Amino acid sequence: MESPTESVNVVQPSLWASVRESLRGSHQDYTTGSLNRAILLLAIPMVLEMVLESLFAVVDVFWVGKLGADAVATVGLTESLLMLVFAVGIGLSMSTTAMVARRIGEKDPEDAAIAGVQAIFLGVLISLSIGIPSFIFAPRLLELMGASPAVVATGSSYARVALGGCGAVVLLFLNNAIFRGAGDAAIAMRLLWVSNIINLILDPCLIFGLGPFPKLGVTGAAVATLTGRSIGVLYQFYRLMKGTERIHILIRHVRLNLGVLWRLVRVSITGILQFAIANTSWIAMVRIISVYGAAALAGYTVAVRILIFIILPSWGLSNAAATLVGQNLGAKRPDRAEQAVWRTGVYNMLFLGSIGVFFLLFATPTVRLFVSDPGVVTIAAAALRTLSYGNIGYAYGMVMLQAFNGAGDTVTPTIVNFFGFWLFQIPLAWWLAFHAGLEAHGVFLAIVISECAIAGVSILLFRRGRWKTQKI
């Protein structure tokens, strides 16, 4: 509960004043004061940050959709492999956010900067170990994912650029996690503005060869995205070295600190495993759907891209909860941390629930904005409608799991994901598709059922409260 000193006799700024402050960058201490205002100040830039991140996917599929089903299938297969990279980037960023937020809550910006530097060292090492082999073996990876010879021929170069340049994805996630943990959510948002504006401009130019640009086809989408993200990463480094009110990386911080690095690795291993489990489940879904041809795969890809565009902003709300949990646990205020999670869960449910209703009514016209092939449109619209039924479950589940991550407890979400995805979702999708005769629609249904089950279990575990005693 908020104490009387935080809620009585304090004149709170108006809603619009708070919105402007959140976009400009707030200097508020998130461990005191109005909790609703703290959620607002963090959530608005974090939601907009995730909207911008999701634009990478939507812009690519919008332009690539004009090249045909094989090109869209290429993007779908490569993105399913990139899910593993996202798992690494998000898993590492969650532990980074938790550690930086805890130090900021303890009023220790020096150790927060040291933790951020160790995270960057770890991110660079992981990026090289994934990117180099992926660049070399990209065509073979597409074949293993069930790509037809035509898709491999069309998409090998795209896959090489997208997978080989995965370091930009990891570092983009990671550096923004440092800003989020420090409470500098507006800076993380503005960094993605830079990346997305570049991607928006370069995508059609490089795909279709507009003006002086070469015509690269589907490969142009990968080059445009990599360019935008890489410039964004350089800007992130500039802002970290320049410093903010909350965090400032100085030359003396740029050195290995094995103690901090090991604590980060220990938490990150389960964090990475947590998201690897979830994302390999999506790979399994793609592998099952690929049996039913390029149209089914393209339809699923379009539907998931649209859904990601909506869910990533919702993930922004969850990130706000993670930051509030980390900072308030650092300030020895676990009850305030818990209250922040419950409130954020309700707001997320209202947001995603309303979006779900919209897609139930307007799935087909939404899909037609991206593709015109009748076979692809039919499957994509069916997938979008089915997946929208699970929106309320997604909303609560992601907030609860992010709350554990914000506390530094990455083990609990990992266990939940292992049982929910590997032992439940994948077998259920396989059975519904091949034995119940639902084909690709069985996969869509399995995703909804499993996500809602994961949300229910996460709520029960959160109520037990063991996350409040987590040390990081």
N, C-alpha and C positions, 0 to 999 in steps of 0.2 A: 504493500500500500504506500501511496505517497504521503509523506509526513505533512502535518498542518502547515509547517513553514514553507512547504513547496507548493501548496495549493490554495492558501488563504492570504488575503491582503497583498497579492502580487498581481499587478496589471499585466495581462498577457497581450502580446501583439495580435493584431487582427489576422485572419486567415491569409489574406492576400499579402500582408507584410511578411508572414512566415514563409509563404511560397517564394516571394522574392529573395528572402534571406537564404532559403535552401538552394536556390539556383546560383546565387552570388557566392555562397560559401559561408556556413555558419561558424561562429566562434563559441557556441554554447558548450558548456560542460554537460555531457549526456548522462552523467551519473546523478544529477540533481535537477530540480525544476519539474515542469509539467511533462509527464511521460508521453501524452498524446502529441505534444509539440516536438518532443525529441524524435518520435517515430516519423512525424511529418518531415522534419528537417533532414533526416537521413534517407527516408524512403523516396522522396521525390527525385533527387539526383540519381539514386541507385536504380530506380525504376527506369528513368530516362537513359541511364547508362546501358541497361540491359535491352531497352528498345533499340538503341543504336547498335549494340552487338548483334541483335537478331536481324538488323537490316542487312548485314553482310550476306546472310543466307537468303533472305527474301529477294534482294536485288539480283543475286546470282541466278536464282531459279527463274526469275522474271525474264531475264535476257536469254538464258540458256534454253528456256522452254520454247523459244522460237527456232531452235536448231533441230528439234525432233526428239523422239523418245529415247534414242540411243544416247544422246548428249545428256538428257535428264537422268537417265539410268546411271551414266558415268558419275555424275555429281552425287547421286544417291549412294552408290557403292563406296565412293571415296570418302564421303562424309561419314558413312558408318565406320570406316577405318579411323577417320579423324576423331571419332568419339573416344577412342583410346587415348589420343593426345589430349583431348579435352578432359578426360579423367585424370590424367597426370597434372595438367594445369590447374584444374579446379581443386583437386585433392591437395596439392601443394599450396594453393592460394587460401584454402580454408584454414589450414594450420598456420599459415602466415598471418591471416586476419586475426585468428584467435590469439596468437602470441603478441602481435603488435597492440591489439586492443587491450589485452591484459596489462601490458606495460604502461600504456597511456592511462588506463584506469588507476594504476598505481602512482601516477604522476611521475613517470620515469622515461622521458623522451629519449634519453641517451641510449638506454637498453632497447628501446623500440627501434631506433635507427640501426643498432647492431643486428637485431633480429632480421630487419629488412634486407641488409646486405648479405647475410648468410643465406637467406631465401633466394636472392638473385644468383649467388654462386651455384646453389643447388639446381636452380632452373636452367642455367646455361649448360651445366654438365648433362642434365637429363635431355635437354633439347638436342645436343650433339649426338648422344647415344641413340636417340630415336630417329632423328632426321637423316643422318647419313645412310643407314641401312634401308630406310624407307625409300629414299631417292633411287637407290640402286635396284631394289627389287619391286618397285611399284607395279609394273605390268603383271608380275607373278602374283602379287597380292590381289589384284583385280580378278585374276583367274580363280584363285582360291575362294573368292567371294561369289563365284558362280557367274561371272560376266561372260557373255557370248563373245566369240571372236570379233564381231563387229564393234562391240562395246570396248573391248581391249584395244582395238585399233584406233578407235575414236578418242579414248580417254587416257591412254598411257601417259602422254605428256602432261595432261591436267593433273593426274595423280602424282607424277614426279614433283611438280611444282608445289602442289597443296601439301603433300606429305613431307617432302624434303624441307620445306620452309616452315615446319611445325614450330620451330623455335620462336617465331614471331607470335604464335598463338599462346604458347606457354608464358612468355615474358609479358605479353599484354595482360593476361589474367593476373599474373603474379604481382606486377608493379601496381596494378589497380587495387589488388588485395591489400597492399601496404597502405595506400591512401585510405581505403575503406576502414581498415583496422584503426587508423589514426583518427577517423571521423571526418576526413577530407573528401567526402563523397562527391562534392561539386567538381573537384579537380578531376577525379576519375571519369566523370561524365563528359567534361570538356575534352579530355584526351580522346575519347571515342568519337566525338564530333569531327576532330581532325581526320582520323582514320576513315570514317565513313564518307566524308565529303570527297576525299581522294578516290575511294572505291566507287562511289556513285558516278564520278566523272570518267574514270578509266574503264569501267566495265563495258559499256557499249562501244567505246572507242577501240578497245583491244579485241573484243569479240568479232566485231563487224568491219574493222579496219577503217574507221572514220578518220578523215583528214590525213595527217601525216603518220598515223599509227598503223602498224602492221595488222593484217587480218589473221588472228590466231585462233578463231573459233572458240570452242569450249575451253581451250587452254588459256585464252585471254581472261576468262573469269578468275582463274587461279592466280594469274600474274597480277591482276588488278587488286585482288584481295590481299595478296602477300605484300604488295607495295604499300597499300594503305595501312596495314597492320605494322609493317616495319617502321614507317615514318612515325606512327603513333608511339612505338616503343622508344624511339630516339627522343621524342618529346617527353615521354615519361621520365627517362633518365635525367633530362635537363631540369625538370621540375623537382625531382628528388634532390638533386645536387644544389639547386637554387634554394630549396627549403620552403616550408610553409610554417604557419603558426604552431602546428602540432608536431611535425616531424621534419628533420633536416639531416640529410646524409652528408657528412664531411669527409675529407680525405682520410682522416685518422680512423674512420669507421671501416674503410675499404681494406679489410684484412680478414683472414680466417680466424674465427673464434670457435674452436672445436667443441667447447662445451655447449654453446648455443646451437651450433650446427647439428650436434648429435640430438639435442632435444627436439629440434625442428624435424630432423629425419625420422625420429621415433614416432612422432605424431603424424608426419606426412605419409609414412608407409601405409598405415591403415586408412588415412584419408584418400590416398591414391587408389588403394584397393577398393575402397567404398564406391568410388565413381567408376572404376574399371569394371566392377561387377555389374553396375547398372548399365553401363554403356556397351559391354559385351552382350548383354541381353538384347539391346537394340540391334547389334550385329546379327544375332541369332534370328531376330524377327525379319531382318532384310534377307537373310539366307533362306528362310522358309518361303518368303514371298517371291523370291527370284525363281522358284520352281514354276510359277504361274506366268512367266514371260515378262518382256520389257514393259508392256502397258501396265501390268499390275505393279511392277517395281516403280515405274515413273509416277503412277497415281499415289502410291504410298509416300514417295519422296516429296511430292508437292504438298500432300496433306500434312506431313510431319513438319515441313518447312513453315507452313502457315501456323501450325500449332506452336512451334518453337518461337515464332514471332510474338505470340501472346504469352507463352509460359515464361520466357526470359524476363519480361518486365515483372512478372509475378515473383520470379527468382530474386529480383531486386528488392522487393519487400522482405523476402526471407533473409537477404544479406543485411538489411537494416536490423532485423531481429538478432542476427549473429553478432553484429557490432555492439549492440546494446547489452547482450548477454556477457560478452567478453569484458567490456569496460565496467559494467556494474559488478561483476564478480571480482574484478581487480580492485574496485572501490569498497569491497565487502558489503555489497547490497544485493544478495541473492534473491530476495523477495521482489525487488524492483525488476530484476532480470526476468523472473518468471512471469510477472504481470505484463512485461513488454511482449513476451512471446504469445501469450493468449490473445492479447489485443491485435497483434499483427496477424495472427491466424484468422481472426474474424474478418479483418479488412481484406485479406487475401482471398478468403472464401467469397466475399461479396463481389470482388473484382472478377475472379475467374468464373464464378457462377453466372454472372451477367453475360460474359463473353461466350460461355457455353450455349446459353439460350440463343444468342445471335447466330451462332454457327448452325444450330439445329434448324433455324428458319431459313438461313441464307447460304448454306454450304455450297450449292451448285454455282450461283453467280460469283461467289468468292473465288472458287477454283478456276472459273473461266477467265479471271483476270490474269492467270498465269499460263494456262494451257488451253488449246482449242481442240485437240484430238478427242473425239467423242468417247472412245474407250477409256482413255486416261481420265477424262472428266468424271465419268460414272464411278470409277473406282476411288478416285480422290475425294469426291463428295461423300461417298459412303463411309470412307475412312474418317473424314473430318467430323461427320455427324456422330459416329460411334465413339470416337475418342473424346468428343465434347461431353459425353455423359459422365466422364470421370473427372471433370474439372474441379468439383468441390473436394474430391479426394486428393487430387494433386495439390490443391491449395494448402490444405492443412498438413499434408505429409511433408511437403518441402519446407514449411516453416519449422515444424518440429525437428526434422533432421538437421536443419541448419542451426537450430538452437543448441543441439548437442555439439556440433562442430564449433560454434562460437565459444562454447565452454572449454574447448580443447579435448572433448570426448569424441574422438573419431572412431572408436571401437564399436560403440552401440549402433550407429548408422550402418557400419560395415556388416555387422551380423544381421541386422534387419534386411539390408539389401541382398545378402547372400541367400537367405531363406525366401525372400519375396520375389526375387528375380530368377535366380538359378534353379531353385528347388520348386518354385511354383509357376512363375510366368512362362518360362521356356517349355516345360512339359505340357502345360495347359494349352499354349499356342500350337504346339505340335499335334496334340490330340484333337483339338477343335478343327484344325486345318485339314489333317489327313484322315482322321478316323470319324469325326462327326460330319465330314463333308462340307464344312463351311468355307474351305479354301482360304483365300486371303482375308476374308471377313472374320474367320476364326482368330486370326492373329490380332486384328483390331479389338475384338472382344476380350481376348486374354489380357491385353495391355490395360484395359479399363478395370477389369476385375482385380488384377494383381496390384495396381496402383492404389485402389481403394483399400485393399487389405493391408498394404504397407502403411497407409495413413492411420488406420485404426490401431495397429500395433504400436506405431510411433507415439501416438497420444497416450496410450497406456503406460509406456515406458517413461515418457516425460513426466507424468504425474507422480512417479515413484521418487523423483527428485535427486537421484544419485549424481547427476551431472553437476549439482551445486558444489560438490566437494572435489571436483577435478582440479589437479594442479598442472600448470604448464610453464 
